[in-house]
């Protein structure tokens, strides 16, 4: 998000709509941090945050919808495949381990991400909260993943960056692996109970995920 905001403010300045880039970024980030509604995307941007930012700064010569559209265009341009993640997904495919992408992002953002990274063939299911109608840690969204994969909760491992939302499946019998590199302490809108991860990764790589699965299996996890 930070890099996209830098490019967005450069565009606004070039258009003559903005003088101080950092004030714009700080104002937008504060609205992004403190205002959340169901299925809103804090990475892909929302119209309300840009509207409030422009209103607060008294910027009248550009419409919020145009700024949001430009932001999302820049965000998409910066979206690239993570080669470590691609290698890991291929490793899991070779081991015949089913993989689902579960996200509270906007459906449009996830579709763009899959298109840009070309990971569609490496996924067995894609479950997006905007399409299901509930967000993590609501049990129904984990139930939907279970239904689409056709396996039991005891065979499932959730990799994610939130001990609240991504850890929500632990109460259903799933294992939870915390991935630290994606964690952002400033994103505080998650509601629910904090859970202890079963394993902690710094980053998703083939070797680290292989070690993780070995540790979980040694600890008695029936499958992944």
C-alpha positions as CSV (number, residue, x, y, z in Angstrom):
1,X,0.0,0.0,0.0
2,X,2.8,2.5,0.9
3,X,4.5,2.3,-2.5
4,X,1.2,2.7,-4.3
5,X,0.3,5.7,-2.2
6,X,3.7,7.3,-3.1
7,X,3.0,6.8,-6.8
8,X,-0.6,8.1,-6.4
9,X,0.6,11.3,-4.7
10,X,3.2,11.8,-7.4
11,X,0.4,11.6,-9.9
12,X,-1.8,14.0,-8.0
13,X,1.1,16.5,-7.8
14,X,1.8,16.2,-11.5
15,X,-1.8,17.0,-12.2
16,X,-1.6,20.0,-9.9
17,X,-4.1,18.7,-7.4
18,X,-1.7,18.3,-4.5
19,X,1.2,20.2,-2.8
20,X,2.2,18.1,0.2
21,X,2.5,14.4,-0.5
22,X,3.1,13.2,3.1
23,X,0.1,15.0,4.5
24,X,-2.1,13.3,2.0
25,X,-0.6,9.9,2.7
26,X,-0.8,10.3,6.5
27,X,-4.4,11.5,6.3
28,X,-5.5,8.6,4.0
29,X,-3.7,6.1,6.2
30,X,-5.4,7.3,9.3
31,X,-8.9,6.9,7.7
32,X,-7.8,3.5,6.3
33,X,-6.6,2.4,9.8
34,X,-9.6,3.5,11.8
35,X,-12.6,3.0,9.5
36,X,-13.7,-0.5,8.5
37,X,-16.9,-2.0,7.1
38,X,-17.6,-5.6,6.1
39,X,-15.6,-6.7,3.0
40,X,-13.7,-3.4,2.7
41,X,-10.1,-3.8,1.3
42,X,-7.4,-1.9,3.2
43,X,-4.9,-2.8,0.4
44,X,-7.1,-2.2,-2.7
45,X,-8.6,1.0,-1.4
46,X,-12.1,2.2,-0.8
47,X,-14.0,5.2,-2.1
48,X,-14.9,6.5,1.4
49,X,-11.3,6.8,2.5
50,X,-10.4,8.9,-0.5
51,X,-13.5,11.0,-0.2
52,X,-12.7,11.8,3.4
53,X,-9.1,12.5,2.6
54,X,-9.9,15.0,-0.2
55,X,-12.6,16.7,2.0
56,X,-10.2,17.0,5.0
57,X,-7.5,18.5,2.8
58,X,-9.9,20.7,0.9
59,X,-9.0,19.2,-2.5
60,X,-11.9,20.0,-4.8
61,X,-10.5,19.7,-8.4
62,X,-10.4,15.9,-8.6
63,X,-13.2,13.5,-7.7
64,X,-12.7,10.7,-5.2
65,X,-13.8,8.1,-7.7
66,X,-11.1,9.1,-10.1
67,X,-8.5,9.0,-7.4
68,X,-9.6,5.5,-6.3
69,X,-9.5,4.3,-9.9
70,X,-6.0,5.6,-10.3
71,X,-4.9,4.1,-7.0
72,X,-6.2,0.7,-8.0
73,X,-4.6,0.9,-11.4
74,X,-1.2,1.7,-9.7
75,X,-1.8,-1.1,-7.2
76,X,-2.4,-3.6,-10.0
77,X,0.7,-2.5,-11.9
78,X,2.8,-3.2,-8.7
79,X,1.2,-6.7,-8.2
80,X,3.8,-9.3,-9.1
81,X,4.1,-13.0,-8.4
82,X,6.2,-14.0,-5.3
83,X,8.6,-16.6,-6.7
84,X,8.9,-18.2,-3.2
85,X,5.2,-18.6,-3.0
86,X,4.9,-20.0,-6.5
87,X,7.6,-22.6,-5.7
88,X,5.8,-23.5,-2.5
89,X,2.5,-24.0,-4.3
90,X,4.1,-26.2,-6.9
91,X,5.8,-28.2,-4.0
92,X,2.4,-28.7,-2.4
93,X,0.8,-29.7,-5.7
94,X,3.5,-32.4,-6.2
95,X,2.7,-33.7,-2.7
96,X,-1.0,-33.8,-3.7
97,X,-1.9,-31.4,-0.9
98,X,-5.0,-29.3,-1.7
99,X,-4.6,-25.6,-1.5
100,X,-7.3,-22.9,-1.0
101,X,-6.9,-19.2,-1.1
102,X,-9.1,-17.7,1.7
103,X,-9.3,-13.9,1.8
104,X,-11.3,-11.0,3.3
105,X,-10.2,-8.9,0.3
106,X,-12.5,-7.5,-2.3
107,X,-13.5,-10.1,-4.9
108,X,-12.2,-7.8,-7.7
109,X,-8.8,-7.5,-5.9
110,X,-8.5,-11.3,-5.6
111,X,-9.4,-11.9,-9.3
112,X,-6.8,-9.3,-10.3
113,X,-4.2,-10.9,-8.0
114,X,-4.8,-14.4,-9.5
115,X,-4.7,-13.0,-13.0
116,X,-1.4,-11.1,-12.4
117,X,0.4,-13.8,-10.6
118,X,-1.0,-16.7,-12.7
119,X,-1.5,-18.9,-9.7
120,X,-5.0,-20.1,-10.7
121,X,-3.9,-23.5,-11.8
122,X,-2.1,-24.1,-8.4
123,X,-5.3,-23.5,-6.4
124,X,-8.0,-26.0,-5.6
125,X,-10.4,-23.4,-4.3
126,X,-10.8,-19.6,-3.9
127,X,-13.0,-18.4,-1.1
128,X,-13.6,-14.6,-0.7
129,X,-15.6,-13.1,2.1
130,X,-17.4,-10.6,-0.1
131,X,-18.9,-13.6,-2.0
132,X,-19.6,-15.7,1.0
133,X,-21.1,-12.9,3.1
134,X,-19.0,-13.2,6.3
135,X,-15.4,-12.4,7.2
136,X,-12.8,-14.4,9.1
137,X,-13.0,-15.5,11.9
138,X,-16.7,-16.3,11.3
139,X,-17.0,-20.1,11.3
140,X,-19.1,-20.1,8.1
141,X,-16.2,-18.9,5.9
142,X,-14.0,-21.8,7.2
143,X,-16.9,-24.2,6.6
144,X,-17.0,-23.0,3.0
145,X,-13.4,-23.8,2.5
146,X,-13.9,-27.2,4.0
147,X,-16.9,-27.9,1.7
148,X,-15.0,-26.8,-1.4
149,X,-11.9,-28.8,-0.6
150,X,-13.8,-31.9,0.6
151,X,-11.6,-32.6,3.6
152,X,-12.1,-32.4,7.4
153,X,-11.0,-29.5,9.6
154,X,-8.4,-31.8,11.3
155,X,-6.7,-32.1,7.9
156,X,-6.5,-28.4,7.3
157,X,-3.8,-25.9,8.1
158,X,-4.4,-22.1,7.8
159,X,-1.5,-19.9,6.9
160,X,-2.0,-16.2,7.7
161,X,-0.8,-13.0,9.4
162,X,-3.6,-12.5,12.0
163,X,-3.9,-14.4,15.3
164,X,-7.5,-13.3,15.4
165,X,-8.9,-13.6,11.9
166,X,-6.7,-16.4,10.4
167,X,-6.5,-18.1,13.8
168,X,-10.3,-18.4,14.0
169,X,-10.3,-21.9,12.5
170,X,-8.5,-23.3,15.5
171,X,-11.8,-23.6,17.4
172,X,-13.0,-25.8,14.6
173,X,-10.0,-28.1,14.7
174,X,-7.7,-26.5,12.1
175,X,-4.0,-25.8,12.7
176,X,-2.9,-22.2,12.4
177,X,0.5,-21.1,11.1
178,X,1.4,-17.4,11.6
179,X,3.4,-15.8,8.8
180,X,5.2,-12.8,10.3
181,X,6.4,-11.0,7.2
182,X,2.8,-9.9,6.2
183,X,1.8,-8.8,9.7
184,X,0.9,-5.1,10.1
185,X,0.4,-4.1,13.8
186,X,-1.3,-0.9,12.7
187,X,-4.3,-2.7,11.1
188,X,-6.4,-3.0,14.3
189,X,-10.0,-3.5,13.0
190,X,-10.0,-7.3,13.5
191,X,-12.6,-8.4,16.1
192,X,-12.4,-11.7,17.9
193,X,-10.2,-13.8,20.2
194,X,-6.5,-14.0,19.8
195,X,-5.2,-17.5,19.4
196,X,-1.8,-19.1,19.8
197,X,-0.3,-20.3,16.5
198,X,0.7,-23.9,16.1
199,X,3.8,-22.8,14.2
200,X,5.4,-19.5,13.2
201,X,7.0,-18.7,9.8
202,X,9.0,-15.6,8.9
203,X,8.1,-16.0,5.3
204,X,6.5,-18.5,2.9
205,X,9.2,-20.5,1.1
206,X,9.2,-24.1,0.0
207,X,11.8,-25.2,2.5
208,X,10.1,-23.3,5.4
209,X,6.7,-24.8,4.6
210,X,8.2,-28.2,4.3
211,X,9.8,-27.9,7.7
212,X,6.5,-26.6,9.1
213,X,4.5,-29.6,7.7
214,X,7.1,-32.0,9.1
215,X,6.8,-30.3,12.6
216,X,3.0,-30.4,12.5
217,X,3.0,-34.0,11.5
218,X,5.5,-34.9,14.2
219,X,3.3,-33.1,16.7
220,X,0.4,-35.3,15.8
221,X,-1.5,-33.4,13.1
222,X,-3.3,-36.0,11.0
223,X,-2.7,-34.3,7.7
224,X,-2.3,-31.0,5.9
